[in-house]
Amino acid sequence: MKEATHTARSDGRIQKYETRPVLFNVAEMRRKLSVRPKDILLAEIDEIDSRNKRVYIKNESRAFTLMNVSFSKLQDYARDTIMVNKHTLISVGAIHDCMYDIITLKNLFEGWKDKQVTLSRKFNAAFYARMKFKR
């Protein structure tokens, strides 16, 4: 049985999004990794190759490097994520607080104690509209 969610588009049409796992090529393994879109907590550009993304997945003990994937493709799969700067995509559920342009993440991953990300001016309006935080 396929799981799907339906969302209204800006033009009034209903669009269907699959919520089943998506397969990604991973740098650390020879096989593909199956990831449920709602389990993506944080995605950052890989320091070695900007085409790859370091992704933190819920209930995993480490981060994975997804190969040749763009932020727009990740955001299409994981609908509960939001861009905060041109290098970082964050799940809405992973955000603890936002003060000015500093976003503090919840302690959901090992080593995330007081982890902070900078909110870019370019993504500022979309972030506050989505999160319904007061400026």
BELCOR-V771767 format. One record per run of one state. SS is the DSSP state (A for helix, B for strand, O for the rest). FROM is the first residue (numbers start at 1). TO is the last residue. Records with the same first field share a line. If there is no record, write none. Layout:
SS: FROM-TO ; FROM-TO
This chain:
O: 1-3 ; 9-13 ; 19-21 ; 27-31 ; 36-36 ; 46-52 ; 58-62 ; 67-70 ; 78-80 ; 86-87 ; 100-101 ; 106-115 ; 119-120 ; 132-135
B: 4-8 ; 14-18 ; 22-26 ; 32-35 ; 40-45 ; 53-57 ; 63-66 ; 81-85 ; 88-91 ; 95-99 ; 102-105 ; 116-118
A: 37-39 ; 71-77 ; 92-94 ; 121-131
